[in-house]
Amino acid sequence: MECGYRIDLWVERDVILELKTVQKFEPIHTTQLLTYLKLTDNKLGLLINFNSTLIKNGIKRVVNNHLKSTAKTLSNINFFLLS
């Protein structure tokens, strides 16, 4: 990206992995990943902290609930409700 942002890993242009080595996740880490998700129009990202005793405790799932996805979901729900 030309705007100065650097995504750590972008898997199949579908899931963004943001890698950290910190004591604990801060709100800025989630905000950073959400920014990447919005700029790439992706829905799912994972924050992974390698400074964790167990790696499973250092993973945080972040979902971008952008309006386009919400509109599609709502239109599907309305369709089923009207049927």
C-alpha positions, 0 to 999 in steps of 0.5 A: 500500500502506498499510504504508509501502512504495512500489513504483516501477512495477508492470506489469500487476500482474505484474512489479515494477520497482524503479528505482535510481541507485546505484554498485552494487546492494547486498543491501538492494536485492534484499531490498527487491524480494523484500519487494515480491514477497512482499507482492503475491504476484508472482514476477518483479521487475527492479532497474534501475540508471540509474547504469550506463554501459550500461543492460543492465549495470544490470538484475538479475532477481529471482525470488520462489520462494514456496512456492505456486509451488514446490508447483504445480511439484512436483505437475506434475513428480510427475504426469509422473513417475507417468505 
